[in-house]
Amino acid sequence: MQMPLHFELVTPEKLYRSADVHMVVVPGSEGEFGVLEGHAPFMSTVKDGDLSIYPTAGAAPERIRIEGGFAEVNERGLTVLAERVIEA
C-alpha cells in the first residue's frame, strides 16, 4: 500500500490546508504536474489555476482555485505557497 503524501497549502495570511492525501495536481507555470509520496525533490512556479487534491486513490478530486506562487516537493511532502486562494 502506498504511503500518503503530506500536503500543505499556505498563503501569506495563513496555513490554508494541511493534510495527508493520495495525490495533488498542481498548475505549474510550465504545465500541470502530479505529486505522489516519494516524488523527487522539485521546485516550480505556479500559475493561476486549480489545485486538484485527491484524498485517496480513485477518489474524485477536490479543486481549490489559487493565484500564483511556488510549489516545493521535498522529503516532508508538497508545499504550495500561493499568493492567493480563491474561496468558492
Summary of the structure (lengths in Angstrom):
residues: 88
radius of gyration: 11.8
end to end distance: 33.2
largest distance: 35.7
contacts: 246
relative contact order: 0.29
helix: 0%
strand: 67%
